């Protein structure tokens, strides 16, 4: 059950959209961790620096959310295998 919670929360984190604020206070959409919803041409029109900022934001979130997903999947599989061995014994 814990593995499923980690897996689902990690996937949710991966797909939540991100944004960054410009100095004027408007938000720039950076898409999600996978890059869906990010249009580099549109962001470059606002300020070319935000293309790099959004890229850094996506890679940072991917860097810690992906291990949560993988760890959850491992716990889920390990729990399933442990449950099977108990029922076989």
Secondary structure, 3 states (H helix, E strand, C coil): CHHHHHHHHHHHHHHCCEEEECCCCCEEEEECCCCCCCCHHHHHHHCCHHHHHHHHHHHHHHHHHHHHHHHHHHHHHHHHHHHHHHHHC
